[in-house]
Amino acid sequence: MEQVNQILVAVQPYVLLIFVYATMIAIGFTITIKQLIISFKRPLPLILCLLFNIIVAPLIASLVTNGLATSFGSKSQATTIIIAAVLINLFAGAPAGMKNVQLGGGDGASAVAMLTLLSIAVVIFTPLTAPLFLPGNVTIPVAKIVWTLIILVVVPLGIGLTLNSVKPNIAKKALKSVNEISSISMILVLVCFMLPNLQSVFDTGFYALSIFGIIVLANFFITYFCTVGTIQDKKTVSLLSMSKNFGVALSVATAAFASYDIIPAMMTYAIVMMIACIPVALILKHVTGEKVVLTKKS
């Protein structure tokens, strides 16, 4: 079993990269530059998405963890739970959030516009907001965040948008296959991250898992019911807001909190987040009667 776990850990970066690229390229195949421009001309959903993710999400994580994690017998364990949850919620704009929007039948063009603004906002505002929610002097590796966003967001999305603009027939034919790759690789990501970290999940305990689950679901329900606009706006903002950029949060954790053993707790939060997002998206799609796969609008 140990050898299997080592193999799964070794392939994690590759299956994650395949998942992100397939998802972002598929989204690019389903929208046009014109639709993207129209989304930017509707500022209210974009502004609400920014406020929810940059300010409200870390505030929720801070309030919930400080209110509940203090019930742990060990102060160090409570601190670990607080830092892990708050740190992850500081970094919005996860490419995986686009899969939530796709599964839930949200608006792909609006989601891309929101993801773009969130990525910029994280770079600008996180160095300012992190000290408000986290203890000590937090080092935010801005250059690394920018490079990561370029590789995981700008490049694959640019490939999809460009091909859809230049060769729309090819993009249309390839969409089904790329979506299948995205879905299969999503399952592989879950397997590769869950199995090697099961012991960490068990060690974290049911109480901590419940705290993480409350935060993830709170992000969804608050953004869904507080978003002003159409059902599509509500779905897009809330589904995109459920996922946080775990990769960037992990980079900051290794740089700023080396003295804390927060990586297992962060991995546990990421697993809870991944597991919760899928059924919520599918339920929301079913309730609102939207299709699972985004198709290009006429």
C-alpha beads as a LAMMPS data file, in Angstrom:
LAMMPS data file: protein, C-alpha beads

298 atoms
297 bonds

1 atom types
1 bond types

-500.0 500.0 xlo xhi
-500.0 500.0 ylo yhi
-500.0 500.0 zlo zhi

Masses

1 110.0

Atoms # bond

1 1 1 0.000 0.000 0.000
2 1 1 2.894 2.313 0.766
3 1 1 4.250 1.846 -2.750
4 1 1 0.826 2.604 -4.233
5 1 1 0.619 5.809 -2.206
6 1 1 4.068 6.852 -3.387
7 1 1 3.023 6.341 -7.002
8 1 1 -0.189 8.323 -6.470
9 1 1 1.716 11.201 -4.863
10 1 1 4.228 11.169 -7.726
11 1 1 1.515 11.485 -10.394
12 1 1 -0.527 14.136 -8.538
13 1 1 1.023 17.133 -10.363
14 1 1 0.489 15.517 -13.755
15 1 1 -3.145 14.497 -13.357
16 1 1 -3.882 17.902 -11.812
17 1 1 -2.256 19.646 -14.772
18 1 1 -4.244 17.530 -17.242
19 1 1 -7.468 18.272 -15.345
20 1 1 -6.859 22.025 -15.235
21 1 1 -5.814 22.285 -18.872
22 1 1 -8.668 20.109 -20.170
23 1 1 -11.206 22.064 -18.093
24 1 1 -9.940 25.504 -19.086
25 1 1 -9.577 24.586 -22.766
26 1 1 -13.117 23.136 -22.761
27 1 1 -14.455 26.369 -21.272
28 1 1 -12.586 28.310 -23.964
29 1 1 -14.237 26.115 -26.595
30 1 1 -17.706 27.048 -25.334
31 1 1 -17.445 30.836 -25.309
32 1 1 -16.472 33.612 -27.683
33 1 1 -14.585 36.854 -27.173
34 1 1 -17.845 38.742 -27.765
35 1 1 -19.610 36.839 -24.967
36 1 1 -16.665 37.522 -22.672
37 1 1 -16.827 41.264 -23.405
38 1 1 -20.566 41.272 -22.695
39 1 1 -19.901 39.616 -19.309
40 1 1 -17.450 42.371 -18.384
41 1 1 -20.162 44.923 -19.180
42 1 1 -22.328 43.484 -16.374
43 1 1 -20.387 44.771 -13.352
44 1 1 -22.724 43.829 -10.468
45 1 1 -22.154 40.020 -10.485
46 1 1 -18.418 40.613 -10.954
47 1 1 -18.216 43.049 -8.038
48 1 1 -20.242 40.757 -5.767
49 1 1 -18.021 37.814 -6.704
50 1 1 -14.927 39.852 -5.808
51 1 1 -16.359 40.980 -2.464
52 1 1 -17.503 37.486 -1.503
53 1 1 -14.198 35.844 -2.336
54 1 1 -11.658 38.441 -1.287
55 1 1 -13.303 39.614 1.958
56 1 1 -16.302 37.495 2.977
57 1 1 -14.814 34.020 2.398
58 1 1 -11.730 34.477 4.627
59 1 1 -13.926 36.267 7.177
60 1 1 -16.314 33.289 7.279
61 1 1 -13.401 30.869 7.647
62 1 1 -11.926 32.987 10.430
63 1 1 -15.197 33.342 12.360
64 1 1 -16.184 29.670 12.042
65 1 1 -12.779 28.263 12.938
66 1 1 -12.150 30.679 15.801
67 1 1 -15.638 29.979 17.118
68 1 1 -15.500 26.186 16.857
69 1 1 -11.850 25.142 16.705
70 1 1 -11.235 26.544 20.182
71 1 1 -13.240 23.579 21.500
72 1 1 -10.249 21.361 20.713
73 1 1 -8.372 20.247 23.769
74 1 1 -5.046 21.188 22.225
75 1 1 -4.419 24.858 21.498
76 1 1 -1.858 23.960 18.828
77 1 1 -4.409 21.768 17.043
78 1 1 -6.967 24.561 17.123
79 1 1 -4.395 26.989 15.695
80 1 1 -3.589 24.512 12.937
81 1 1 -7.253 24.214 11.941
82 1 1 -7.698 27.987 11.949
83 1 1 -4.617 28.719 9.829
84 1 1 -5.331 25.934 7.323
85 1 1 -8.932 26.969 6.650
86 1 1 -8.309 30.726 6.586
87 1 1 -5.210 30.407 4.416
88 1 1 -7.004 28.403 1.736
89 1 1 -9.974 30.787 1.732
90 1 1 -7.699 33.746 1.080
91 1 1 -6.947 32.439 -2.396
92 1 1 -9.939 32.474 -4.717
93 1 1 -10.047 31.932 -8.463
94 1 1 -9.295 28.218 -8.653
95 1 1 -9.347 26.761 -12.182
96 1 1 -11.154 23.781 -10.667
97 1 1 -14.016 26.155 -9.894
98 1 1 -14.689 26.309 -13.615
99 1 1 -15.544 22.602 -13.484
100 1 1 -18.138 23.357 -10.816
101 1 1 -19.701 25.953 -13.107
102 1 1 -19.641 23.496 -15.986
103 1 1 -21.224 20.673 -13.976
104 1 1 -23.851 22.997 -12.530
105 1 1 -24.784 24.544 -15.858
106 1 1 -23.535 28.017 -15.036
107 1 1 -22.574 30.762 -17.457
108 1 1 -19.125 29.976 -18.882
109 1 1 -18.428 33.496 -20.161
110 1 1 -19.342 35.117 -16.834
111 1 1 -17.255 32.519 -14.980
112 1 1 -14.202 33.339 -17.115
113 1 1 -14.682 37.066 -16.483
114 1 1 -14.977 36.401 -12.737
115 1 1 -11.965 34.092 -12.707
116 1 1 -9.893 36.739 -14.489
117 1 1 -10.820 39.443 -11.990
118 1 1 -10.341 37.113 -9.024
119 1 1 -6.862 36.170 -10.224
120 1 1 -5.886 39.842 -10.471
121 1 1 -7.517 40.656 -7.124
122 1 1 -5.663 37.831 -5.341
123 1 1 -2.324 39.225 -6.514
124 1 1 -3.203 42.795 -5.487
125 1 1 -5.208 42.391 -2.294
126 1 1 -4.023 39.190 -0.606
127 1 1 -0.759 40.737 0.637
128 1 1 -2.970 43.340 2.338
129 1 1 -5.721 41.054 3.683
130 1 1 -3.577 38.091 4.805
131 1 1 -2.160 39.895 7.900
132 1 1 -5.723 40.734 8.967
133 1 1 -6.765 37.086 9.161
134 1 1 -3.535 35.175 9.877
135 1 1 -1.084 35.323 12.790
136 1 1 2.508 36.504 12.438
137 1 1 4.259 37.981 9.454
138 1 1 2.803 36.313 6.378
139 1 1 4.964 36.236 3.275
140 1 1 2.926 36.238 0.060
141 1 1 5.036 35.054 -2.925
142 1 1 3.415 37.402 -5.451
143 1 1 5.752 36.509 -8.332
144 1 1 5.082 32.808 -7.853
145 1 1 1.319 33.400 -7.735
146 1 1 1.436 35.398 -10.975
147 1 1 3.480 32.726 -12.723
148 1 1 1.160 29.973 -11.489
149 1 1 -1.919 31.841 -12.731
150 1 1 -0.327 32.392 -16.137
151 1 1 0.522 28.703 -16.517
152 1 1 -2.766 27.315 -15.150
153 1 1 -5.302 29.933 -16.271
154 1 1 -4.080 32.249 -19.021
155 1 1 -2.338 29.668 -21.230
156 1 1 -5.027 26.927 -21.412
157 1 1 -7.885 29.429 -21.579
158 1 1 -6.044 31.306 -24.316
159 1 1 -5.623 28.071 -26.267
160 1 1 -9.346 27.342 -26.053
161 1 1 -10.490 30.870 -26.923
162 1 1 -8.018 31.204 -29.804
163 1 1 -8.926 27.883 -31.379
164 1 1 -12.633 28.622 -30.960
165 1 1 -12.159 31.993 -32.714
166 1 1 -9.907 30.750 -35.527
167 1 1 -11.220 27.216 -36.078
168 1 1 -14.689 26.989 -34.453
169 1 1 -15.546 23.749 -36.258
170 1 1 -12.480 22.022 -34.814
171 1 1 -13.304 23.349 -31.340
172 1 1 -16.876 22.093 -31.637
173 1 1 -15.745 18.612 -32.707
174 1 1 -13.085 18.439 -29.986
175 1 1 -15.319 19.709 -27.156
176 1 1 -16.829 16.335 -26.264
177 1 1 -13.439 14.612 -26.081
178 1 1 -11.869 17.420 -24.048
179 1 1 -14.814 17.376 -21.626
180 1 1 -14.401 13.616 -21.208
181 1 1 -10.700 14.062 -20.475
182 1 1 -11.621 16.760 -17.939
183 1 1 -14.149 14.504 -16.182
184 1 1 -11.877 11.438 -16.122
185 1 1 -8.897 13.426 -14.878
186 1 1 -11.104 15.002 -12.174
187 1 1 -11.825 11.502 -10.839
188 1 1 -8.110 10.676 -10.982
189 1 1 -7.302 13.868 -9.066
190 1 1 -9.727 12.827 -6.324
191 1 1 -8.178 9.356 -6.130
192 1 1 -4.580 10.595 -6.198
193 1 1 -5.197 13.147 -3.462
194 1 1 -7.559 11.149 -1.260
195 1 1 -5.910 7.747 -0.930
196 1 1 -2.440 8.916 0.167
197 1 1 -4.002 11.339 2.655
198 1 1 -6.659 9.123 4.240
199 1 1 -4.614 8.782 7.406
200 1 1 -4.323 12.563 7.671
201 1 1 -8.086 12.839 7.247
202 1 1 -8.676 10.312 10.029
203 1 1 -6.093 12.005 12.249
204 1 1 -7.774 15.377 11.729
205 1 1 -10.964 13.952 13.177
206 1 1 -14.671 14.205 12.471
207 1 1 -15.032 17.493 14.338
208 1 1 -12.443 19.229 12.162
209 1 1 -13.975 17.693 9.039
210 1 1 -17.329 19.138 10.092
211 1 1 -15.782 22.582 10.539
212 1 1 -14.256 22.443 7.063
213 1 1 -17.556 21.247 5.593
214 1 1 -19.457 24.090 7.258
215 1 1 -17.081 26.650 5.740
216 1 1 -17.289 25.182 2.223
217 1 1 -21.089 25.033 2.296
218 1 1 -21.342 28.480 3.888
219 1 1 -19.345 29.892 0.969
220 1 1 -21.867 28.378 -1.411
221 1 1 -25.106 29.319 0.352
222 1 1 -24.080 32.876 1.239
223 1 1 -22.883 33.641 -2.281
224 1 1 -25.909 31.977 -3.893
225 1 1 -28.573 33.747 -1.839
226 1 1 -26.782 37.098 -1.632
227 1 1 -25.923 37.408 -5.314
228 1 1 -28.202 39.886 -7.055
229 1 1 -29.136 38.943 -10.600
230 1 1 -30.446 36.021 -12.604
231 1 1 -30.399 32.362 -11.602
232 1 1 -27.426 31.972 -13.926
233 1 1 -25.603 34.733 -12.033
234 1 1 -26.338 33.068 -8.704
235 1 1 -25.181 29.680 -9.945
236 1 1 -22.014 31.017 -11.530
237 1 1 -20.899 33.129 -8.572
238 1 1 -21.690 30.491 -5.934
239 1 1 -20.208 27.511 -7.782
240 1 1 -17.042 29.395 -8.682
241 1 1 -16.733 30.588 -5.080
242 1 1 -16.855 27.085 -3.599
243 1 1 -13.404 26.160 -4.898
244 1 1 -10.272 27.878 -3.641
245 1 1 -6.801 27.838 -5.172
246 1 1 -5.233 25.129 -3.037
247 1 1 -1.964 25.104 -4.997
248 1 1 -1.245 28.766 -4.301
249 1 1 -2.294 28.396 -0.650
250 1 1 0.105 25.470 -0.279
251 1 1 2.966 27.573 -1.658
252 1 1 2.277 30.289 0.886
253 1 1 1.986 27.723 3.685
254 1 1 5.440 26.311 3.003
255 1 1 6.908 29.816 2.890
256 1 1 5.145 31.468 5.828
257 1 1 4.101 28.699 8.234
258 1 1 6.961 26.207 8.186
259 1 1 6.876 26.048 11.988
260 1 1 3.249 24.838 11.966
261 1 1 2.190 21.348 10.926
262 1 1 -0.670 22.628 8.795
263 1 1 -0.103 20.706 5.555
264 1 1 -2.142 17.634 6.659
265 1 1 -5.009 19.913 7.731
266 1 1 -4.821 21.780 4.430
267 1 1 -4.895 18.520 2.489
268 1 1 -7.940 17.475 4.505
269 1 1 -9.685 20.761 3.750
270 1 1 -8.893 20.349 0.049
271 1 1 -10.393 16.835 0.046
272 1 1 -13.557 18.049 1.811
273 1 1 -13.791 20.896 -0.690
274 1 1 -13.411 18.607 -3.718
275 1 1 -15.938 16.088 -2.426
276 1 1 -18.522 18.752 -1.505
277 1 1 -18.325 20.682 -4.779
278 1 1 -19.389 17.852 -7.094
279 1 1 -22.773 16.903 -5.541
280 1 1 -23.658 20.554 -4.899
281 1 1 -23.046 21.392 -8.557
282 1 1 -25.018 18.389 -9.787
283 1 1 -27.917 19.099 -7.426
284 1 1 -28.021 22.730 -8.497
285 1 1 -28.038 21.681 -12.146
286 1 1 -30.902 19.267 -11.470
287 1 1 -32.954 21.765 -9.482
288 1 1 -32.671 24.497 -12.101
289 1 1 -32.997 22.137 -15.041
290 1 1 -29.738 23.163 -16.739
291 1 1 -27.582 20.926 -18.900
292 1 1 -24.397 19.499 -17.457
293 1 1 -22.164 20.219 -20.447
294 1 1 -21.763 23.803 -21.548
295 1 1 -22.402 24.297 -25.239
296 1 1 -21.502 27.237 -27.388
297 1 1 -24.277 29.775 -27.608
298 1 1 -25.562 30.705 -30.995

Bonds

1 1 1 2
2 1 2 3
3 1 3 4
4 1 4 5
5 1 5 6
6 1 6 7
7 1 7 8
8 1 8 9
9 1 9 10
10 1 10 11
11 1 11 12
12 1 12 13
13 1 13 14
14 1 14 15
15 1 15 16
16 1 16 17
17 1 17 18
18 1 18 19
19 1 19 20
20 1 20 21
21 1 21 22
22 1 22 23
23 1 23 24
24 1 24 25
25 1 25 26
26 1 26 27
27 1 27 28
28 1 28 29
29 1 29 30
30 1 30 31
31 1 31 32
32 1 32 33
33 1 33 34
34 1 34 35
35 1 35 36
36 1 36 37
37 1 37 38
38 1 38 39
39 1 39 40
40 1 40 41
41 1 41 42
42 1 42 43
43 1 43 44
44 1 44 45
45 1 45 46
46 1 46 47
47 1 47 48
48 1 48 49
49 1 49 50
50 1 50 51
51 1 51 52
52 1 52 53
53 1 53 54
54 1 54 55
55 1 55 56
56 1 56 57
57 1 57 58
58 1 58 59
59 1 59 60
60 1 60 61
61 1 61 62
62 1 62 63
63 1 63 64
64 1 64 65
65 1 65 66
66 1 66 67
67 1 67 68
68 1 68 69
69 1 69 70
70 1 70 71
71 1 71 72
72 1 72 73
73 1 73 74
74 1 74 75
75 1 75 76
76 1 76 77
77 1 77 78
78 1 78 79
79 1 79 80
80 1 80 81
81 1 81 82
82 1 82 83
83 1 83 84
84 1 84 85
85 1 85 86
86 1 86 87
87 1 87 88
88 1 88 89
89 1 89 90
90 1 90 91
91 1 91 92
92 1 92 93
93 1 93 94
94 1 94 95
95 1 95 96
96 1 96 97
97 1 97 98
98 1 98 99
99 1 99 100
100 1 100 101
101 1 101 102
102 1 102 103
103 1 103 104
104 1 104 105
105 1 105 106
106 1 106 107
107 1 107 108
108 1 108 109
109 1 109 110
110 1 110 111
111 1 111 112
112 1 112 113
113 1 113 114
114 1 114 115
115 1 115 116
116 1 116 117
117 1 117 118
118 1 118 119
119 1 119 120
120 1 120 121
121 1 121 122
122 1 122 123
123 1 123 124
124 1 124 125
125 1 125 126
126 1 126 127
127 1 127 128
128 1 128 129
129 1 129 130
130 1 130 131
131 1 131 132
132 1 132 133
133 1 133 134
134 1 134 135
135 1 135 136
136 1 136 137
137 1 137 138
138 1 138 139
139 1 139 140
140 1 140 141
141 1 141 142
142 1 142 143
143 1 143 144
144 1 144 145
145 1 145 146
146 1 146 147
147 1 147 148
148 1 148 149
149 1 149 150
150 1 150 151
151 1 151 152
152 1 152 153
153 1 153 154
154 1 154 155
155 1 155 156
156 1 156 157
157 1 157 158
158 1 158 159
159 1 159 160
160 1 160 161
161 1 161 162
162 1 162 163
163 1 163 164
164 1 164 165
165 1 165 166
166 1 166 167
167 1 167 168
168 1 168 169
169 1 169 170
170 1 170 171
171 1 171 172
172 1 172 173
173 1 173 174
174 1 174 175
175 1 175 176
176 1 176 177
177 1 177 178
178 1 178 179
179 1 179 180
180 1 180 181
181 1 181 182
182 1 182 183
183 1 183 184
184 1 184 185
185 1 185 186
186 1 186 187
187 1 187 188
188 1 188 189
189 1 189 190
190 1 190 191
191 1 191 192
192 1 192 193
193 1 193 194
194 1 194 195
195 1 195 196
196 1 196 197
197 1 197 198
198 1 198 199
199 1 199 200
200 1 200 201
201 1 201 202
202 1 202 203
203 1 203 204
204 1 204 205
205 1 205 206
206 1 206 207
207 1 207 208
208 1 208 209
209 1 209 210
210 1 210 211
211 1 211 212
212 1 212 213
213 1 213 214
214 1 214 215
215 1 215 216
216 1 216 217
217 1 217 218
218 1 218 219
219 1 219 220
220 1 220 221
221 1 221 222
222 1 222 223
223 1 223 224
224 1 224 225
225 1 225 226
226 1 226 227
227 1 227 228
228 1 228 229
229 1 229 230
230 1 230 231
231 1 231 232
232 1 232 233
233 1 233 234
234 1 234 235
235 1 235 236
236 1 236 237
237 1 237 238
238 1 238 239
239 1 239 240
240 1 240 241
241 1 241 242
242 1 242 243
243 1 243 244
244 1 244 245
245 1 245 246
246 1 246 247
247 1 247 248
248 1 248 249
249 1 249 250
250 1 250 251
251 1 251 252
252 1 252 253
253 1 253 254
254 1 254 255
255 1 255 256
256 1 256 257
257 1 257 258
258 1 258 259
259 1 259 260
260 1 260 261
261 1 261 262
262 1 262 263
263 1 263 264
264 1 264 265
265 1 265 266
266 1 266 267
267 1 267 268
268 1 268 269
269 1 269 270
270 1 270 271
271 1 271 272
272 1 272 273
273 1 273 274
274 1 274 275
275 1 275 276
276 1 276 277
277 1 277 278
278 1 278 279
279 1 279 280
280 1 280 281
281 1 281 282
282 1 282 283
283 1 283 284
284 1 284 285
285 1 285 286
286 1 286 287
287 1 287 288
288 1 288 289
289 1 289 290
290 1 290 291
291 1 291 292
292 1 292 293
293 1 293 294
294 1 294 295
295 1 295 296
296 1 296 297
297 1 297 298
